[in-house]
Amino acid sequence: MHRPQAEASQTSQSSCNNGPGNGQTPSFARPKGRNTVDPAVTKELGSLLILLARERIFLIMHWVIFATLSLIGFALAMKCYTEFHGDHMSKLMMSITPMLFINLTALVCLTPIKGTKREIERIEEKIAYLKFSMRFKHLL
């Protein structure tokens, strides 16, 4: 029933160190060091952020051109309508001419706006994938 002191300490030590290395943690249980991000990924992320800023500037520029052309067309149409001396049908025909041509020119700006929005969505999707791969690099 009674064990000697040296034998009791040896059994308590072996029960604490469940590995064969006497006091070393198994390799799968060791905490890993801080994961560092690949410099190529950060460089690509930076270039994508610059591209995103550029596309947003293009989008704002296209919207400004569209709004400016629409306002110029509307202002010219109002000027033709109010300053033309004649009956209402003649005034309407005079005001429709600048409204038609200038606003059709403004509507051409809607195509690059749609393309720029599509490009922004594509870049944002790439950025989201890069951020995901940076965050969960150890799982991929």
Secondary structure, 3 states (H helix, E strand, C coil): CCCCHHHHHHHHHHHHCCCCCCCCCCHHHCCCCCCCCCHHHHHHHHHHHHHHHHHHHHHHHHHHHHHHHHHHHHHHHHHHHHHCCCCHHHHHHHHHHHHHHHHHHHHCCHHHHHHHHHHHHHHHHHHHHHHHHHHCCCCC
